[in-house]
């Protein structure tokens, strides 16, 4: 299997302090470089660059996946099942409001996965998936 290359994703946020609280403290991503107008985070080996836009308006549209209306656009990380369970519990304990509650979809089918959707403080949609086996990520 080919090794993964980190991705870089840049997007807008409305407030850098609440962004640091959410991504740094709640999600546990370490902070990298920053200025008064942007901040980078290490998102499990990937680079997220959040750029300040105080008048941010995030699109609110959705697509249908296994019976759930999911926010589009969104981004997230694929985790092993144990890590996903721990994150779901941490978010539930923090009283995060889920767009799609943590649950398992495609049960008994190739690609069975746990999923949850929630918004960051700026309204950007995130999805975290959990797989019992990473061999199932691209299963048909």
N, C-alpha and C positions, 0 to 999 in steps of 0.2 A: 504494500500500500504506500502511496506517495505521502510524504510528510505534508502537513498543513502549513500554509503560509498565513500569517496574521493579516486580517483585513483592517482597513482604516475607514471609519464612518464619521462624517461630520454633519452636524445638524444644529438647529437653533434651539435655544432655551430662553426663558423669559427672565431668569434670575440666577446668577452664579452661586449665591449662598445656598439657596434651596437645592440647587443642582448638586453642590458638594455634599449637603446633608443626605440627599437621596442616594446618589451613586456611590459616594465615599463611605458614609456611615451605615446606611441601611443595606445596600447591596455589597459593601465591602470591597469596592474597586479602589485600588491605590491611585492617588493623584500624581500626574506627571507635570509637565510644563504648563504654565499658565501666564496670562496677562490680565489686564483689567477687562478684557473683552472676550476671552475664551479660556477654556480649561480642558486639558487632556486627562483621560483616565485609562488605566490598564484594565480592560474588560476581559479577564481570563485569557490574557495573551494577545488581545486585539486592542487596537487604539480607537477610542472614542474621543472625538473633539467636539465639545459643546461651545457654540458661539452665541454670544449675547444678542438678543433681539427682543427688547422690552415689549414691543407691540405684536408679539407672535400670535398668529392665528393658525392653529393646526387643523388640517383637513379631518373631517369626521365622516368616514365612509366605511363600508364593510363588504366582506365577501363571505360566502357560505362554505364552511368546512365541516364535514361530518355532523351536520345539523346545528352547528354553532355559527352565529354571525360574528366574524372576527374583524377587528379594525385593520384597515389598509390605508396607508402603509404602516408597517411595523418591523421591528427587528428584535433579535434576541440571541440566546445561546442555547446550544444543545448540551445537556448534562447527563451524566450517568444517573440512574434512578435514585441512588442513595443521596447524592448531592441535590437533586431536584426535590426530594422529600424534605430535606433540611431547609432549603430555601423557601418552599411553600409554607412550612411551619413558621419560619422567621417572619415572613410577610403577613401571615394570618395573625401572629402575635403582635405585630405592629399595626394591626387594624387597617391594612391596605384594602382599598375598595377594588375588587376585581371586575374587569370588563367581562371576562370569562373565568368562572371559578375553576380552581384546580380540579382536574379530573383526567380520566384515561379515555382516549379515543382510538378508533379502529381496533377495538378489543377483539382478540382472537384472529386478527388479520395480519398480513405482513405490514411492518411499519407501526405496530402498536406502540403508542406513546402516551405519556402523561403530558398535559399542557396547562398553561395558565396565561392569561393576558391581564395586564394592568397598565396604568398610565404613570409616567413620571410627573413631577409637579408642573411641568410646562404643557402637559397633554400629549406628549409623544408616547405612542403605544409600544409596549414590549411584550414579547412572548418568550417564555422559557419552556423548553421541552425536556422530558426525561425519558431515557430509553434503558431498558433492562440489558440490552446488548447494543453496542454501537454499530454492529453489523446490520442492524435493522433500519438505520437512518435512511438509506436509499432503497430499501426493499420494495419490490413491486408486488 
